[in-house]
Amino acid sequence: MKQLYILLDNKILALIIIAICFASLLKPWLLINGILIGSLYSLGAIGLSLIYGNLKFANMAHGDFMTLSAYLALTIMMFLFPNSENSSSVGPFTFKYELLVVIPLAVIIIGLMAVVFDKLIFKKLRRLNATSAAIALCSLGLAVGLRGLIQFIWGTDSKSFPRESKMFWDLPFRIKIPPDMFFCAVVAIVIATIFYFVLFKTTLGKTIRATSDNPDLARITGINTDRIILYIWFIGGILAATAGILISVQQALITPVMGWKILIPLFASVIVGGIGNPIGALLGGILIGITGELATGWINPSYKPAVYFFVLLIVLLLRPNGILGSKGRQF
């Protein structure tokens, strides 16, 4: 209830929500698409927000973790199931059964890679008391390196998971939903719900929040903050990898710059929701997804990034700390 009050506290912000609802009545299919796409943005944004909320820097390599996860899942699938092209698809969806086996493997590998990168790079920077800007620049260098590695191994041509053509789901009010988009959105919502439970209902979540609030005090009380940071990287890597694979399934396309392009709506989602607040990132992702899709009903879809920045600007002018952000506590 408190978060709902914060959301509606600003009258101008409430007017924006009313405008979105009005536009949705004119073109309801865009609202549905926006919610489905926004749920995927939310999943990626939660991982990005988790890293920032605890380590206080913008991880520019987050998008390339997403890209790498998609390529890794495709490679594992082709290695373990070389005949997957000829196998059956999953029910009404276009992807094959083998993908459901591959996703957990790729996700765990990316999570472990994120932990390794922290040990090799970011932990050393923290010990040197590097500034947040310096660490962010190092993550940018890591992003460029990962993108170059992806292009070296898999080339620059786009790829896709083995799939079959399926009909869209026809709903009232001219709403047509691609089955894969619905599946990806449901998975994203389920994972976000699990993350919420872990963060607020478990001992691990309490230690993560304590480390975010005051690392020194958490260390004094006996919390192994170095280990908690590794958990944070592992969870952030898992969220990024899952979002990357789901987005590549939803788009039916994998490109080396896929994750880099997605960083724009992800950062917009994090900032709109409240920097360092994963729940705010969830709401921010939905809002960014909806506004981006609704805008395509009146403007060229290529202007979507401009719409994201416009929404970001309005929210920052009205609530500089984001919709659910605060000057103090991050979680």
C-alpha positions as CSV (number, residue, x, y, z in Angstrom):
1,M,0.0,0.0,0.0
2,K,2.9,2.4,0.8
3,Q,4.4,1.8,-2.7
4,L,0.9,2.4,-4.3
5,Y,0.6,5.6,-2.3
6,I,4.0,6.8,-3.5
7,L,3.0,6.0,-7.0
8,L,-0.1,8.1,-6.9
9,D,1.2,10.8,-4.6
10,N,2.3,13.1,-7.4
11,K,-0.7,14.4,-9.2
12,I,1.1,15.0,-12.5
13,L,2.5,11.4,-12.4
14,A,-1.1,10.3,-11.8
15,L,-2.1,12.2,-14.9
16,I,0.5,10.4,-16.9
17,I,-1.0,7.1,-15.7
18,I,-4.4,8.3,-16.7
19,A,-3.1,9.3,-20.2
20,I,-1.7,5.8,-20.6
21,C,-5.0,4.3,-19.6
22,F,-6.8,6.5,-22.1
23,A,-4.4,5.6,-24.9
24,S,-4.8,2.0,-24.0
25,L,-8.6,2.3,-24.6
26,L,-7.9,3.5,-28.1
27,K,-5.5,0.8,-29.0
28,P,-5.7,-2.0,-26.3
29,W,-3.5,-4.4,-28.3
30,L,-0.6,-2.1,-27.8
31,L,-1.2,-2.1,-24.0
32,I,-1.0,-5.9,-23.9
33,N,2.1,-6.0,-26.0
34,G,3.7,-3.3,-23.8
35,I,3.0,-5.4,-20.6
36,L,4.4,-8.5,-22.2
37,I,7.6,-6.8,-23.4
38,G,7.8,-4.7,-20.3
39,S,7.9,-7.9,-18.2
40,L,11.1,-8.9,-20.0
41,Y,12.6,-5.5,-19.5
42,S,11.7,-5.8,-15.8
43,L,13.6,-9.1,-15.4
44,G,16.7,-7.6,-16.9
45,A,16.3,-4.3,-15.0
46,I,16.0,-6.1,-11.7
47,G,19.4,-7.7,-12.1
48,L,20.9,-4.4,-13.1
49,S,19.3,-2.7,-10.1
50,L,20.5,-5.4,-7.7
51,I,24.1,-4.8,-8.8
52,Y,23.8,-1.0,-8.5
53,G,21.9,-1.1,-5.2
54,N,24.7,-3.1,-3.5
55,L,27.9,-2.3,-5.4
56,K,27.0,1.4,-6.3
57,F,28.0,1.3,-9.9
58,A,26.2,0.9,-13.3
59,N,27.2,-2.4,-14.8
60,M,27.6,-1.6,-18.5
61,A,28.4,-5.3,-19.2
62,H,24.9,-6.4,-18.1
63,G,23.5,-6.3,-21.6
64,D,26.4,-8.3,-23.0
65,F,25.8,-10.9,-20.3
66,M,22.3,-11.2,-21.8
67,T,23.7,-11.5,-25.4
68,L,26.3,-14.1,-24.3
69,S,23.6,-16.2,-22.6
70,A,21.6,-16.4,-25.8
71,Y,24.6,-17.5,-27.9
72,L,25.7,-19.9,-25.2
73,A,22.2,-21.5,-25.0
74,L,22.1,-21.9,-28.8
75,T,25.6,-23.5,-28.8
76,I,24.7,-25.9,-26.0
77,M,21.5,-26.8,-27.8
78,M,23.3,-27.6,-31.0
79,F,25.9,-29.6,-29.2
80,L,23.6,-31.7,-27.1
81,F,20.8,-31.9,-29.5
82,P,22.2,-31.7,-33.1
83,N,18.9,-32.9,-34.6
84,S,16.7,-30.4,-32.7
85,E,15.7,-28.9,-36.0
86,N,13.6,-32.0,-36.7
87,S,12.1,-32.3,-33.2
88,S,8.6,-31.2,-32.1
89,S,7.8,-27.8,-30.7
90,V,6.4,-27.2,-27.3
91,G,2.6,-27.1,-27.6
92,P,1.4,-23.8,-29.2
93,F,4.9,-22.3,-29.0
94,T,7.5,-22.1,-31.7
95,F,10.5,-23.2,-29.8
96,K,11.6,-26.9,-29.3
97,Y,11.5,-29.0,-26.2
98,E,15.3,-29.1,-26.1
99,L,15.5,-25.4,-25.3
100,L,13.8,-26.0,-22.0
101,V,16.7,-28.3,-21.0
102,V,19.3,-25.9,-22.2
103,I,18.1,-22.7,-20.5
104,P,19.0,-23.7,-16.9
105,L,22.5,-24.8,-18.0
106,A,23.2,-21.6,-19.9
107,V,21.8,-19.5,-17.0
108,I,23.9,-21.1,-14.4
109,I,27.0,-20.8,-16.5
110,I,26.5,-17.1,-17.0
111,G,25.8,-16.7,-13.2
112,L,29.2,-18.4,-12.5
113,M,30.9,-16.3,-15.1
114,A,29.6,-13.1,-13.4
115,V,31.1,-14.4,-10.1
116,V,34.5,-15.0,-11.9
117,F,34.5,-11.5,-13.4
118,D,33.9,-10.1,-9.9
119,K,36.8,-12.0,-8.5
120,L,39.2,-11.1,-11.3
121,I,38.2,-7.5,-11.9
122,F,35.7,-5.8,-9.6
123,K,36.9,-7.2,-6.3
124,K,40.4,-5.8,-6.9
125,L,38.9,-2.4,-7.9
126,R,37.0,-2.3,-4.6
127,R,40.1,-3.1,-2.6
128,L,41.9,-0.2,-4.4
129,N,38.9,2.0,-3.3
130,A,38.2,2.8,-7.0
131,T,35.4,5.3,-7.5
132,S,32.0,4.2,-8.9
133,A,32.7,6.0,-12.2
134,A,36.0,4.1,-12.5
135,I,34.4,0.8,-11.9
136,A,31.6,1.6,-14.3
137,L,34.2,2.4,-17.0
138,C,35.9,-0.9,-16.3
139,S,32.5,-2.7,-16.8
140,L,32.2,-0.8,-20.1
141,G,35.6,-2.2,-21.1
142,L,34.3,-5.7,-20.1
143,A,31.2,-5.1,-22.2
144,V,33.3,-4.2,-25.3
145,G,35.5,-7.2,-24.7
146,L,32.6,-9.6,-24.4
147,R,31.0,-8.2,-27.6
148,G,34.3,-8.7,-29.5
149,L,34.5,-12.2,-28.1
150,I,31.0,-13.0,-29.2
151,Q,31.7,-11.7,-32.7
152,F,35.0,-13.6,-32.9
153,I,33.4,-16.9,-31.9
154,W,29.9,-16.7,-33.5
155,G,30.5,-14.1,-36.2
156,T,28.4,-11.0,-36.9
157,D,25.5,-12.6,-38.7
158,S,22.2,-13.0,-36.8
159,K,21.2,-16.4,-35.5
160,S,18.1,-18.0,-34.0
161,F,16.9,-21.0,-32.1
162,P,15.3,-23.8,-34.1
163,R,11.6,-23.1,-34.3
164,E,8.3,-23.8,-36.1
165,S,5.9,-21.2,-37.4
166,K,2.7,-20.9,-35.3
167,M,-0.4,-18.8,-35.5
168,F,-0.9,-15.8,-33.2
169,W,-3.5,-16.0,-30.5
170,D,-6.6,-14.0,-31.6
171,L,-8.3,-12.2,-28.7
172,P,-11.1,-9.6,-28.6
173,F,-10.4,-5.9,-29.4
174,R,-8.1,-6.8,-32.3
175,I,-5.5,-8.2,-29.8
176,K,-3.1,-10.7,-31.3
177,I,-0.5,-12.3,-29.0
178,P,2.5,-14.3,-30.2
179,P,2.5,-17.4,-28.1
180,D,6.2,-17.2,-27.5
181,M,5.8,-13.6,-26.1
182,F,3.2,-14.8,-23.7
183,F,5.4,-17.7,-22.5
184,C,8.4,-15.4,-22.0
185,A,6.3,-12.9,-20.1
186,V,4.9,-15.6,-17.8
187,V,8.4,-17.0,-17.1
188,A,9.7,-13.5,-16.4
189,I,6.9,-12.8,-13.9
190,V,7.4,-16.1,-12.1
191,I,11.1,-15.5,-11.8
192,A,10.6,-11.9,-10.6
193,T,8.1,-13.3,-8.0
194,I,10.7,-15.9,-6.8
195,F,13.3,-13.1,-6.6
196,Y,11.0,-11.0,-4.5
197,F,10.4,-13.9,-2.1
198,V,14.1,-14.5,-1.8
199,L,14.9,-10.9,-1.2
200,F,12.3,-10.1,1.4
201,K,11.4,-13.5,3.0
202,T,14.7,-15.4,3.4
203,T,17.8,-15.0,5.5
204,L,19.9,-14.5,2.3
205,G,17.7,-11.6,1.3
206,K,18.0,-10.0,4.7
207,T,21.8,-10.2,4.5
208,I,21.7,-8.7,0.9
209,R,19.6,-5.8,2.1
210,A,21.8,-5.3,5.2
211,T,24.9,-5.3,3.0
212,S,23.3,-2.7,0.7
213,D,22.2,-0.4,3.6
214,N,25.6,-0.4,5.4
215,P,28.4,-2.8,4.4
216,D,30.6,-1.8,7.3
217,L,27.9,-2.4,9.9
218,A,26.9,-5.6,8.2
219,R,30.5,-6.8,8.4
220,I,30.7,-5.9,12.1
221,T,27.6,-7.9,12.9
222,G,29.2,-11.0,11.4
223,I,27.9,-11.0,7.8
224,N,30.5,-12.2,5.3
225,T,30.0,-9.3,2.9
226,D,32.5,-10.7,0.4
227,R,30.4,-13.9,0.1
228,I,27.2,-11.9,-0.1
229,I,28.6,-9.9,-3.0
230,L,29.4,-13.1,-4.9
231,Y,25.8,-14.2,-4.3
232,I,24.7,-10.8,-5.7
233,W,26.8,-11.3,-8.8
234,F,25.5,-14.8,-9.2
235,I,21.8,-13.7,-8.9
236,G,22.4,-10.7,-11.2
237,G,24.0,-13.0,-13.8
238,I,21.1,-15.4,-13.6
239,L,18.6,-12.7,-14.1
240,A,20.5,-11.2,-17.0
241,A,21.0,-14.6,-18.6
242,T,17.3,-15.5,-18.3
243,A,16.2,-12.2,-19.7
244,G,18.6,-12.4,-22.6
245,I,17.4,-15.9,-23.6
246,L,13.8,-15.0,-23.2
247,I,14.2,-11.8,-25.3
248,S,16.0,-13.8,-28.0
249,V,13.2,-16.3,-28.1
250,Q,10.6,-13.6,-28.2
251,Q,12.4,-11.7,-31.0
252,A,13.3,-15.0,-32.8
253,L,16.7,-13.4,-33.4
254,I,20.1,-13.3,-31.8
255,T,22.7,-10.6,-32.7
256,P,26.0,-9.5,-31.2
257,V,24.6,-6.1,-30.3
258,M,21.3,-7.3,-29.0
259,G,22.1,-6.8,-25.3
260,W,23.8,-3.5,-26.0
261,K,20.6,-2.1,-27.6
262,I,18.5,-3.4,-24.7
263,L,20.6,-1.5,-22.2
264,I,18.7,1.7,-23.1
265,P,15.3,0.6,-21.9
266,L,16.9,-1.4,-19.0
267,F,18.6,1.7,-17.6
268,A,15.5,3.7,-18.2
269,S,13.5,1.1,-16.2
270,V,16.0,1.2,-13.4
271,I,16.1,5.0,-13.1
272,V,12.3,5.4,-13.6
273,G,11.5,2.8,-10.9
274,G,14.2,4.2,-8.5
275,I,17.9,3.5,-8.7
276,G,18.9,0.5,-6.5
277,N,15.2,-0.6,-5.9
278,P,14.5,-3.9,-7.6
279,I,10.8,-3.6,-7.0
280,G,10.9,-0.2,-8.6
281,A,12.8,-1.7,-11.5
282,L,10.0,-4.2,-12.0
283,L,7.4,-1.4,-12.2
284,G,9.8,0.8,-14.3
285,G,10.2,-2.0,-16.8
286,I,6.4,-2.4,-17.2
287,L,6.0,1.4,-17.6
288,I,8.8,1.6,-20.1
289,G,7.4,-1.3,-22.1
290,I,3.9,0.1,-22.1
291,T,4.8,3.6,-23.1
292,G,7.2,2.4,-25.8
293,E,4.5,0.2,-27.4
294,L,1.7,2.7,-27.1
295,A,3.9,5.3,-28.8
296,T,4.3,3.1,-31.8
297,G,0.6,3.5,-32.4
298,W,1.2,7.2,-33.4
299,I,4.9,7.5,-34.2
300,N,7.5,5.5,-36.1
301,P,8.8,2.5,-34.0
302,S,12.4,3.6,-34.7
303,Y,11.7,6.5,-32.2
304,K,11.2,4.2,-29.3
305,P,14.5,5.1,-27.6
306,A,13.4,8.7,-27.7
307,V,10.2,7.8,-26.0
308,Y,12.1,6.0,-23.3
309,F,14.2,9.1,-22.6
310,F,11.1,11.3,-22.7
311,V,9.4,9.2,-20.0
312,L,12.7,9.1,-18.1
313,L,13.0,12.9,-18.2
314,I,9.4,13.4,-17.0
315,V,9.7,11.0,-14.1
316,L,13.0,12.6,-13.0
317,L,11.6,16.1,-13.1
318,L,8.6,15.0,-11.0
319,R,10.4,12.5,-8.7
320,P,14.2,12.8,-8.9
321,N,14.7,9.6,-7.0
322,G,12.4,7.6,-9.2
323,I,8.8,6.3,-8.6
324,L,9.7,4.1,-5.7
325,G,13.2,5.6,-5.0
326,S,14.3,7.3,-1.8
327,K,17.3,9.2,-0.6
328,G,18.2,6.5,1.9
329,R,17.3,2.9,1.9
330,Q,17.7,1.1,-1.5
331,F,15.5,-1.9,-0.8
